[in-house]
């Protein structure tokens, strides 16, 4: 996306949202790493040519036609960047700071200030559940990042900075063969890959276009959202260790800087972790109660039995010979970390789809990361991909669907997702949006920032539509 185009969009959206309310609370991730269960993995090269899902039109009605493209750059523009996200990127990728200097022409002083700002944001985190009555949201955390960074870099550099960061975070340093994806809504893979849809709290394993296993997952908190884009998995790490950072919020049971051994009950990663680019992982260590909700620091969270089962499926689709007995043997050596390379890298597609046609049903999930996706134009786009028009439905049925759409256009705290959907200024250009409407109390660097752990109200709504019978993304299979 050219800087001038982004600037024009910004000016338009700022005018458009001049009277729009912005979430009052400015919150960041409020969980220490051993309760979150994600760590920043060592910086490694993740370059691989992985084709973005680009199915062609086929007779099989389970696959949506590809005449409704979703541009990678548009998706990247919606990626919400918060200060904890920046802190993780600085920590996970040694080349990140260097590229800010070479590609965005930031000075060493500006880069040091960005590191300090993002580090201070993490320092102020608090895992307590205290609620001061203000809503916790992705937007609020992201608005704060935009305001502070704009003050630091100026408007023009801020535009360039967030454009660069979103592109990098969306791709996870994974090269693609097609940077203008032609994937249709809810597209069914025709290849072998992992598909994660965050709003559905679901991860699927596909082998040569066939769904072989589904998993219920925990996702990143609103203040540290799971990204979208193409990643890859190429290594299984058994018995991962964890080193708590030297921060005030690391206290009590663990000592900052002192490695927590693999297998230790205080190690949040569980018996297995699978890096999928930048600071994101697929890992165990979660309780069943955390599945189907927020559970991680920008990662895909599973229970220990789940991650063991998933590891076997991942090995199988990559061609790696790995048995359940092998997994047990690795875990018996709890103090020995073992890295096992897959026979071939497996693409991991991270999606954010709140409107899904699944096995003949229309499902609408909550817009938990507040991307403005539950809008009528997006609903029309998804239905049209399956040859159905909202206008041709019977009036009572259409009305119920629109009411349901509105009910799901709310964030994790049950508050309406305000602003324009689709391009959504809060996500296309929001990190430079005027934040004067933010509560002044929450603009300060509070030590009491806490995280939204639970979701208030329904997470999804479903409709049976006769015209969709036999169409759509497959229903979950063997959900673990």
VOPATI-309929 format. One record per residue (C-alpha): residue in one letter; x, y, z. Coordinates in nm, 3 decimals, always signed. Each point is the difference from the previous one (the first is absolute). Layout:
[A [X Y Z]]
...
***
This chain:
[X [+0.000 +0.000 +0.000]]
[X [+0.151 +0.335 -0.098]]
[X [+0.048 +0.252 +0.277]]
[X [-0.193 +0.267 -0.185]]
[X [-0.298 -0.235 -0.040]]
[X [+0.003 -0.077 +0.370]]
[X [+0.024 +0.370 +0.082]]
[X [-0.303 +0.076 -0.218]]
[X [-0.198 -0.278 +0.166]]
[X [+0.103 +0.135 +0.338]]
[X [-0.121 +0.352 -0.073]]
[X [-0.333 -0.132 -0.130]]
[X [-0.056 -0.228 +0.295]]
[X [+0.095 +0.263 +0.258]]
[X [-0.259 +0.235 -0.147]]
[X [-0.255 -0.282 -0.018]]
[X [+0.052 -0.100 +0.362]]
[X [+0.028 +0.348 +0.145]]
[X [-0.300 -0.060 +0.227]]
[X [+0.047 -0.369 +0.049]]
[X [+0.058 -0.120 +0.350]]
[X [+0.315 -0.192 +0.075]]
[X [+0.019 -0.263 +0.269]]
[X [+0.060 +0.175 +0.330]]
[X [+0.248 -0.235 +0.152]]
[X [+0.351 -0.021 -0.128]]
[X [+0.112 -0.344 +0.101]]
[X [+0.294 -0.219 -0.079]]
[X [+0.058 -0.369 +0.053]]
[X [-0.039 -0.074 +0.369]]
[X [+0.138 -0.342 +0.054]]
[X [+0.347 -0.113 +0.101]]
[X [+0.157 -0.253 -0.227]]
[X [-0.045 -0.303 +0.221]]
[X [-0.375 +0.055 +0.009]]
[X [-0.011 +0.091 -0.372]]
[X [+0.209 -0.286 -0.123]]
[X [+0.181 +0.174 -0.287]]
[X [+0.362 +0.097 -0.018]]
[X [+0.205 +0.182 -0.258]]
[X [+0.187 -0.270 -0.193]]
[X [+0.359 +0.045 -0.119]]
[X [+0.038 +0.197 -0.319]]
[X [+0.014 -0.241 -0.289]]
[X [-0.038 +0.029 -0.373]]
[X [-0.347 -0.101 -0.110]]
[X [+0.025 +0.067 -0.370]]
[X [-0.180 -0.256 -0.210]]
[X [-0.201 +0.014 -0.317]]
[X [-0.353 -0.082 +0.112]]
[X [-0.282 +0.064 -0.241]]
[X [-0.291 +0.199 +0.136]]
[X [-0.328 -0.184 -0.026]]
[X [-0.107 +0.068 -0.358]]
[X [-0.256 -0.264 -0.090]]
[X [-0.139 +0.006 -0.350]]
[X [-0.370 -0.032 -0.078]]
[X [-0.103 -0.362 +0.016]]
[X [-0.322 -0.193 -0.025]]
[X [+0.015 -0.106 +0.365]]
[X [-0.249 +0.227 +0.174]]
[X [+0.188 -0.032 +0.328]]
[X [+0.263 +0.233 -0.140]]
[X [-0.090 +0.364 -0.043]]
[X [+0.078 +0.152 -0.340]]
[X [+0.301 +0.228 -0.015]]
[X [-0.163 +0.307 -0.148]]
[X [-0.003 +0.172 +0.339]]
[X [+0.368 +0.074 +0.062]]
[X [+0.138 +0.121 +0.330]]
[X [+0.324 +0.190 -0.045]]
[X [+0.287 -0.087 +0.232]]
[X [+0.082 +0.368 +0.036]]
[X [-0.356 +0.081 +0.101]]
[X [+0.016 -0.271 +0.264]]
[X [+0.336 +0.130 +0.117]]
[X [-0.146 +0.350 +0.026]]
[X [-0.255 -0.132 +0.248]]
[X [+0.261 -0.158 +0.224]]
[X [-0.026 +0.169 +0.342]]
[X [+0.342 +0.100 +0.130]]
[X [+0.029 +0.050 +0.375]]
[X [+0.303 +0.084 +0.211]]
[X [+0.032 -0.359 +0.130]]
[X [+0.002 -0.118 -0.363]]
[X [+0.289 +0.236 -0.074]]
[X [+0.186 -0.114 +0.309]]
[X [-0.035 -0.361 -0.111]]
[X [+0.122 +0.083 -0.351]]
[X [+0.307 +0.178 +0.133]]
[X [+0.074 -0.298 +0.224]]
[X [-0.071 -0.275 -0.252]]
[X [+0.173 +0.136 -0.307]]
[X [+0.351 +0.141 +0.014]]
[X [-0.033 +0.145 -0.351]]
[X [-0.315 +0.198 +0.082]]
[X [+0.178 +0.305 +0.145]]
[X [+0.254 +0.000 -0.282]]
[X [-0.269 +0.002 -0.267]]
[X [-0.182 +0.286 +0.171]]
[X [+0.321 +0.194 -0.039]]
[X [+0.072 -0.099 -0.360]]
[X [-0.352 -0.011 -0.146]]
[X [-0.185 +0.264 +0.202]]
[X [+0.312 +0.214 +0.067]]
[X [-0.061 +0.015 +0.373]]
[X [+0.291 +0.126 +0.206]]
[X [+0.171 -0.202 +0.271]]
[X [-0.156 +0.233 +0.257]]
[X [-0.350 -0.053 -0.141]]
[X [+0.046 -0.377 -0.001]]
[X [+0.127 +0.006 +0.360]]
[X [-0.301 +0.210 +0.100]]
[X [-0.238 -0.246 -0.169]]
[X [+0.164 -0.287 +0.188]]
[X [-0.030 +0.189 +0.326]]
[X [-0.364 +0.091 -0.062]]
[X [-0.102 -0.356 -0.085]]
[X [+0.204 -0.142 +0.289]]
[X [-0.162 +0.239 +0.246]]
[X [-0.341 -0.108 -0.123]]
[X [+0.082 -0.362 +0.083]]
[X [+0.152 +0.104 +0.333]]
[X [-0.332 +0.155 +0.098]]
[X [-0.197 -0.317 -0.058]]
[X [-0.196 -0.149 +0.284]]
[X [-0.151 -0.346 -0.005]]
[X [-0.269 +0.090 +0.249]]
[X [-0.362 -0.012 -0.112]]
[X [-0.081 +0.342 +0.147]]
[X [-0.261 +0.176 -0.209]]
[X [-0.040 +0.376 +0.037]]
[X [-0.320 +0.000 -0.203]]
[X [+0.166 +0.089 -0.329]]
[X [-0.010 -0.236 -0.297]]
[X [+0.318 -0.188 -0.094]]
[X [+0.053 -0.014 -0.371]]
[X [+0.244 -0.047 -0.283]]
[X [-0.091 +0.343 -0.130]]
[X [+0.077 +0.176 +0.326]]
[X [+0.345 -0.158 +0.029]]
[X [+0.069 +0.074 -0.365]]
[X [-0.123 +0.360 +0.023]]
[X [+0.239 +0.063 +0.283]]
[X [+0.292 -0.138 -0.198]]
[X [-0.090 +0.225 -0.293]]
[X [-0.025 +0.312 +0.211]]
[X [+0.329 -0.052 +0.179]]
[X [+0.195 -0.103 -0.308]]
[X [-0.140 +0.291 -0.203]]
[X [+0.125 +0.236 +0.271]]
[X [+0.340 -0.166 -0.021]]
[X [+0.046 -0.035 -0.379]]
[X [-0.231 +0.256 -0.154]]
[X [-0.292 -0.073 -0.227]]
[X [+0.180 -0.088 -0.325]]
[X [+0.248 -0.240 +0.159]]
[X [-0.279 -0.156 +0.202]]
[X [-0.190 -0.085 -0.317]]
[X [+0.311 -0.164 -0.146]]
[X [+0.080 -0.175 +0.326]]
[X [-0.338 -0.170 +0.043]]
[X [-0.023 -0.089 -0.366]]
[X [+0.334 -0.179 +0.031]]
[X [-0.083 -0.169 +0.333]]
[X [-0.339 -0.130 -0.118]]
[X [+0.144 -0.148 -0.317]]
[X [+0.278 -0.168 +0.196]]
[X [-0.224 -0.133 +0.277]]
[X [-0.267 -0.121 -0.241]]
[X [+0.250 -0.205 -0.200]]
[X [+0.206 -0.114 +0.296]]
[X [+0.308 +0.031 -0.223]]
[X [-0.145 -0.277 -0.214]]
[X [+0.031 +0.069 -0.371]]
[X [-0.298 -0.082 -0.220]]
[X [-0.026 -0.072 -0.369]]
[X [-0.300 +0.230 -0.034]]
[X [-0.008 +0.321 +0.199]]
[X [-0.349 +0.084 -0.129]]
[X [-0.191 -0.299 +0.133]]
[X [-0.298 -0.122 -0.198]]
[X [-0.142 -0.195 +0.290]]
[X [-0.378 +0.021 +0.017]]
[X [-0.191 +0.030 +0.329]]
[X [+0.014 -0.323 +0.203]]
[X [+0.207 -0.162 -0.275]]
[X [+0.074 -0.370 +0.040]]
[X [+0.368 -0.086 -0.051]]
[X [+0.087 -0.227 -0.291]]
[X [+0.345 -0.068 +0.144]]
[X [+0.150 -0.113 +0.331]]
[X [-0.007 +0.269 +0.267]]
[X [-0.117 +0.108 +0.345]]
[X [-0.287 +0.252 +0.012]]
[X [-0.068 +0.202 +0.314]]
[X [-0.308 +0.223 +0.018]]
[X [+0.036 +0.212 +0.313]]
[X [-0.364 +0.117 +0.046]]
[X [-0.117 -0.363 -0.027]]
[X [+0.265 -0.118 +0.250]]
[X [+0.073 -0.281 -0.242]]
[X [+0.305 -0.158 -0.163]]
[X [-0.029 -0.248 -0.289]]
[X [+0.248 -0.242 -0.153]]
[X [-0.037 -0.049 -0.377]]
[X [+0.183 -0.263 -0.203]]
[X [-0.017 +0.036 -0.378]]
[X [-0.324 +0.198 +0.029]]
[X [-0.169 -0.238 +0.246]]
[X [-0.083 +0.099 +0.358]]
[X [+0.149 -0.264 +0.229]]
[X [-0.027 +0.151 +0.351]]
[X [-0.136 +0.307 +0.183]]
[X [+0.105 +0.151 +0.332]]
[X [-0.166 +0.245 +0.235]]
[X [+0.259 +0.261 +0.094]]
[X [+0.073 +0.296 +0.221]]
[X [+0.108 +0.320 -0.176]]
[X [+0.191 +0.318 +0.079]]
[X [-0.157 +0.254 +0.233]]
[X [-0.164 +0.307 -0.158]]
[X [+0.298 +0.203 +0.115]]
[X [+0.234 -0.245 -0.175]]
[X [-0.198 -0.136 -0.296]]
[X [+0.089 -0.306 -0.201]]
[X [+0.124 +0.131 -0.337]]
[X [-0.133 -0.088 -0.344]]
[X [+0.199 -0.116 -0.300]]
[X [+0.209 -0.286 -0.129]]
[X [+0.254 -0.164 +0.229]]
[X [+0.172 -0.336 +0.008]]
[X [+0.084 -0.276 +0.245]]
[X [+0.325 -0.188 -0.055]]
[X [+0.116 -0.101 +0.349]]
[X [-0.152 -0.180 +0.297]]
[X [+0.168 +0.088 +0.330]]
[X [-0.047 -0.255 +0.276]]
[X [+0.051 +0.101 +0.364]]
[X [+0.054 +0.373 -0.066]]
[X [+0.159 +0.205 +0.275]]
[X [-0.114 +0.348 +0.101]]
[X [+0.201 +0.296 +0.123]]
[X [-0.210 +0.262 +0.182]]
[X [+0.095 +0.356 -0.102]]
[X [+0.143 +0.248 +0.248]]
[X [-0.316 +0.199 +0.055]]
[X [-0.193 +0.114 +0.308]]
[X [-0.298 -0.213 -0.095]]
[X [+0.213 -0.316 +0.021]]
[X [-0.024 -0.071 +0.368]]
[X [-0.076 -0.261 +0.258]]
[X [+0.044 -0.355 -0.121]]
[X [+0.262 +0.064 -0.268]]
[X [+0.325 +0.196 -0.010]]
[X [+0.065 +0.236 -0.289]]
[X [+0.285 -0.116 -0.222]]
[X [+0.013 -0.345 +0.154]]
[X [-0.102 -0.273 -0.244]]
[X [-0.305 -0.201 +0.096]]
[X [+0.073 -0.359 -0.095]]
[X [-0.198 -0.197 -0.253]]
[X [-0.271 -0.198 +0.177]]
[X [-0.010 +0.236 +0.297]]
[X [-0.357 +0.073 +0.109]]
[X [+0.085 +0.372 -0.012]]
[X [+0.098 -0.024 -0.367]]
[X [-0.299 +0.141 -0.195]]
[X [+0.087 -0.157 -0.334]]
[X [-0.098 -0.356 +0.078]]
[X [+0.186 -0.301 -0.142]]
[X [+0.014 +0.124 -0.361]]
[X [+0.025 +0.327 -0.190]]
[X [-0.005 +0.056 -0.376]]
[X [+0.130 +0.338 -0.124]]
[X [-0.203 +0.150 -0.286]]
[X [+0.193 +0.320 -0.065]]
[X [+0.088 +0.311 +0.197]]
[X [-0.124 -0.022 +0.363]]
[X [-0.286 -0.240 -0.074]]
[X [-0.012 -0.365 +0.102]]
[X [-0.233 -0.294 +0.011]]
[X [+0.053 -0.151 +0.343]]
[X [-0.151 -0.192 +0.289]]
[X [-0.032 +0.083 +0.367]]
[X [-0.359 +0.129 -0.009]]
[X [-0.282 -0.118 +0.220]]
[X [-0.319 -0.119 -0.175]]
[X [-0.180 +0.302 +0.145]]
[X [+0.218 +0.234 -0.209]]
[X [-0.102 -0.157 -0.331]]
[X [-0.257 +0.192 -0.201]]
[X [+0.119 +0.327 +0.149]]
[X [+0.299 +0.222 +0.066]]
[X [+0.300 -0.188 +0.128]]
[X [+0.328 +0.124 -0.146]]
[X [+0.252 +0.267 -0.083]]
[X [-0.071 -0.009 -0.374]]
[X [+0.023 -0.379 -0.031]]
[X [-0.222 -0.302 -0.071]]
[X [-0.058 -0.170 +0.334]]
[X [-0.078 -0.370 +0.050]]
[X [-0.022 -0.238 +0.295]]
[X [+0.285 -0.246 +0.044]]
[X [-0.198 -0.296 -0.141]]
[X [-0.105 +0.216 -0.294]]
[X [+0.351 +0.115 -0.087]]
[X [+0.124 -0.360 +0.016]]
[X [-0.275 -0.110 -0.238]]
[X [+0.059 +0.297 -0.230]]
[X [+0.372 -0.074 -0.011]]
[X [-0.071 -0.347 -0.135]]
[X [-0.235 +0.141 -0.265]]
[X [+0.254 +0.266 -0.098]]
[X [+0.275 -0.259 -0.033]]
[X [-0.225 -0.223 -0.208]]
[X [-0.094 +0.265 -0.257]]
[X [+0.364 +0.107 -0.033]]
[X [+0.117 -0.356 -0.065]]
[X [+0.193 -0.027 +0.327]]
[X [-0.002 -0.340 +0.167]]
[X [-0.109 +0.071 +0.357]]
[X [-0.206 -0.228 +0.224]]
[X [-0.189 +0.049 +0.323]]
[X [+0.269 -0.208 +0.166]]
[X [+0.266 +0.238 -0.132]]
[X [-0.188 +0.294 +0.152]]
[X [-0.023 -0.175 +0.336]]
[X [+0.370 -0.082 -0.007]]
[X [+0.094 +0.361 -0.069]]
[X [-0.216 +0.116 +0.289]]
[X [+0.155 -0.250 +0.238]]
[X [+0.324 +0.193 -0.039]]
[X [-0.157 +0.312 +0.151]]
[X [+0.327 +0.188 +0.048]]
[X [+0.118 -0.057 -0.356]]
[X [-0.126 +0.238 -0.267]]
[X [-0.022 -0.166 -0.341]]
[X [-0.051 +0.175 -0.335]]
[X [-0.148 -0.222 -0.270]]
[X [-0.009 +0.135 -0.357]]
[X [-0.299 -0.087 -0.215]]
[X [+0.071 -0.172 -0.330]]
[X [-0.149 +0.302 -0.176]]
[X [-0.132 +0.335 +0.125]]
[X [-0.377 +0.014 +0.046]]
[X [-0.183 +0.326 -0.082]]
[X [-0.197 +0.146 +0.289]]
[X [-0.276 +0.236 -0.108]]
[X [-0.121 +0.234 +0.272]]
[X [-0.345 +0.136 -0.086]]
[X [-0.236 +0.254 +0.149]]
[X [-0.342 -0.092 -0.138]]
[X [-0.304 +0.091 +0.204]]
[X [-0.253 -0.088 -0.272]]
[X [+0.028 -0.361 -0.114]]
[X [-0.211 -0.229 -0.216]]
[X [+0.059 -0.339 +0.156]]
[X [-0.161 -0.325 -0.108]]
[X [-0.314 +0.171 -0.129]]
[X [-0.034 +0.240 +0.293]]
[X [+0.078 +0.367 +0.035]]
[X [+0.205 +0.060 +0.315]]
[X [+0.081 +0.343 +0.136]]
[X [+0.268 +0.026 +0.268]]
[X [+0.067 +0.292 +0.230]]
[X [+0.237 +0.267 -0.125]]
[X [+0.222 -0.050 +0.304]]
[X [+0.298 +0.190 -0.145]]
[X [-0.224 +0.284 -0.121]]
[X [+0.098 -0.005 -0.365]]
[X [-0.342 +0.117 -0.115]]
[X [-0.066 -0.323 -0.194]]
[X [-0.361 -0.057 +0.106]]
[X [-0.148 +0.251 -0.242]]
[X [-0.275 -0.054 -0.255]]
[X [+0.232 +0.053 -0.299]]
[X [+0.228 -0.277 +0.126]]
[X [-0.299 -0.229 +0.055]]
[X [-0.111 +0.066 -0.357]]
[X [+0.348 -0.077 -0.129]]
[X [+0.016 -0.334 +0.182]]
[X [-0.348 -0.108 -0.112]]
[X [+0.063 +0.103 -0.359]]
[X [+0.311 -0.219 -0.003]]
[X [-0.244 -0.292 +0.035]]
[X [-0.252 +0.129 -0.251]]
[X [-0.243 +0.137 +0.258]]
[X [-0.129 +0.356 +0.025]]
[X [-0.124 +0.143 +0.326]]
[X [-0.265 +0.195 -0.191]]
[X [-0.159 -0.317 -0.139]]
[X [-0.058 -0.155 +0.342]]
[X [-0.345 +0.018 +0.155]]
[X [-0.046 +0.319 +0.202]]
[X [-0.034 -0.173 +0.342]]
[X [+0.312 -0.209 -0.064]]
[X [+0.197 +0.300 -0.122]]
[X [-0.103 +0.204 +0.303]]
[X [+0.108 -0.272 +0.242]]
[X [+0.340 -0.022 -0.167]]
[X [+0.053 +0.377 +0.012]]
[X [-0.099 +0.008 +0.366]]
[X [+0.245 -0.281 +0.068]]
[X [+0.271 +0.184 -0.191]]
[X [-0.049 +0.302 +0.223]]
[X [+0.004 -0.217 +0.312]]
[X [+0.339 -0.138 -0.099]]
[X [+0.146 +0.342 -0.091]]
[X [+0.123 +0.036 +0.356]]
[X [+0.334 -0.044 +0.170]]
[X [+0.105 -0.237 +0.276]]
[X [-0.146 +0.227 +0.267]]
[X [-0.339 +0.009 -0.168]]
[X [+0.038 +0.353 -0.134]]
[X [-0.091 +0.096 -0.358]]
[X [+0.282 +0.016 -0.251]]
[X [-0.027 +0.357 -0.114]]
[X [+0.127 +0.164 -0.315]]
[X [+0.002 -0.098 -0.362]]
[X [+0.019 -0.370 -0.082]]
[X [+0.213 -0.150 -0.273]]
[X [+0.283 +0.252 -0.030]]
[X [-0.068 +0.104 +0.362]]
[X [+0.209 +0.305 +0.081]]
[X [+0.093 -0.149 +0.333]]
[X [+0.188 -0.271 -0.185]]
[X [+0.082 +0.142 -0.340]]
[X [+0.148 +0.321 +0.135]]
[X [-0.095 -0.002 +0.365]]
[X [+0.346 +0.015 +0.145]]
[X [+0.007 +0.363 -0.108]]
[X [-0.364 +0.077 +0.080]]
[X [-0.076 +0.295 +0.228]]
[X [-0.062 -0.140 +0.347]]
[X [-0.132 +0.306 +0.177]]
[X [-0.315 -0.192 +0.090]]
[X [+0.196 -0.240 +0.216]]
[X [-0.062 +0.033 +0.370]]
[X [+0.280 +0.211 +0.144]]
[X [+0.035 -0.235 +0.296]]
[X [+0.084 -0.280 -0.235]]
[X [+0.250 +0.204 -0.200]]
[X [+0.240 -0.012 +0.291]]
[X [+0.250 -0.277 +0.054]]
[X [-0.198 -0.197 +0.253]]
[X [+0.150 -0.287 +0.194]]
[X [-0.343 -0.158 +0.028]]
[X [-0.059 -0.098 -0.361]]
[X [-0.179 -0.332 -0.013]]
[X [-0.111 -0.230 -0.277]]
[X [-0.333 -0.122 -0.126]]
[X [+0.000 -0.370 +0.080]]
[X [-0.362 -0.094 -0.051]]
[X [-0.258 +0.075 -0.265]]
[X [-0.333 +0.144 +0.104]]
[X [-0.298 -0.142 -0.184]]
[X [-0.035 -0.234 -0.298]]
[X [+0.302 -0.072 -0.216]]
[X [-0.185 -0.098 -0.317]]
[X [-0.339 -0.027 -0.166]]
[X [-0.106 -0.245 -0.272]]
[X [-0.266 +0.001 -0.272]]
[X [-0.129 -0.280 -0.223]]
[X [-0.043 +0.134 -0.354]]
[X [-0.149 -0.235 -0.256]]
[X [+0.196 +0.154 -0.287]]
[X [+0.327 -0.084 +0.176]]
[X [-0.072 -0.370 +0.041]]
[X [+0.305 -0.209 -0.087]]
[X [+0.223 +0.306 -0.027]]
[X [+0.274 +0.153 +0.206]]
[X [+0.302 -0.073 +0.213]]
[X [-0.012 -0.346 +0.159]]
[X [-0.141 -0.052 +0.348]]
[X [+0.250 -0.074 +0.273]]
[X [+0.131 -0.356 -0.013]]
[X [+0.095 -0.194 +0.313]]
[X [+0.019 +0.324 +0.196]]
[X [+0.260 -0.044 +0.271]]
***
